């Protein structure tokens, strides 16, 4: 895990990358917000599949 601003800068330098930031969530984002984490992963995999 890195500072949010550095994560945004890193994502900006990677073609096709996105940066997600959820307020009030710690390092265990998948535990604290499982539905949001699952939706993020599913969206990523669906987009990757659609590009094939």
Wavefront OBJ file of the C-alpha trace (Angstrom):
o trace
v 0.000 0.000 0.000
v 1.228 3.491 -0.812
v 0.191 7.072 -0.183
v -2.904 7.917 -2.249
v -1.227 10.727 -4.182
v 1.609 8.408 -5.167
v -0.890 5.754 -6.240
v -2.652 8.260 -8.473
v 0.669 9.337 -9.997
v 1.656 5.715 -10.570
v -1.655 4.935 -12.275
v -1.329 8.039 -14.445
v 1.928 6.655 -15.805
v 0.462 3.267 -16.788
v -1.659 3.040 -19.923
v -5.125 1.769 -19.054
v -4.555 1.873 -15.284
v -7.021 3.322 -12.813
v -6.644 4.486 -9.234
v -9.314 3.840 -6.608
v -9.412 5.598 -3.256
v -12.087 4.914 -0.650
v -12.306 7.191 2.369
v -12.484 5.556 5.765
v -11.004 2.281 4.521
v -7.690 0.840 5.666
v -5.308 -1.767 4.316
v -7.951 -4.506 4.471
v -10.268 -2.871 1.951
v -11.544 -6.248 0.724
v -12.613 -7.096 4.291
v -14.050 -3.694 5.130
v -15.936 -3.219 1.844
v -16.231 -6.667 0.256
v -19.021 -5.754 -2.177
v -17.117 -2.756 -3.521
v -13.875 -4.745 -3.759
v -15.626 -7.576 -5.605
v -17.276 -5.140 -8.015
v -13.893 -3.554 -8.725
v -12.266 -6.919 -9.476
v -15.200 -8.090 -11.592
v -15.191 -4.841 -13.557
v -11.486 -5.236 -14.213
v -11.815 -8.832 -15.390
v -14.843 -8.059 -17.566
v -12.979 -5.185 -19.245
v -9.943 -7.394 -19.830
v -12.132 -10.121 -21.311
v -13.899 -7.651 -23.584
v -10.533 -6.483 -24.993
v -9.654 -10.013 -26.133
l 1 2 3 4 5 6 7 8 9 10 11 12 13 14 15 16 17 18 19 20 21 22 23 24 25 26 27 28 29 30 31 32 33 34 35 36 37 38 39 40 41 42 43 44 45 46 47 48 49 50 51 52
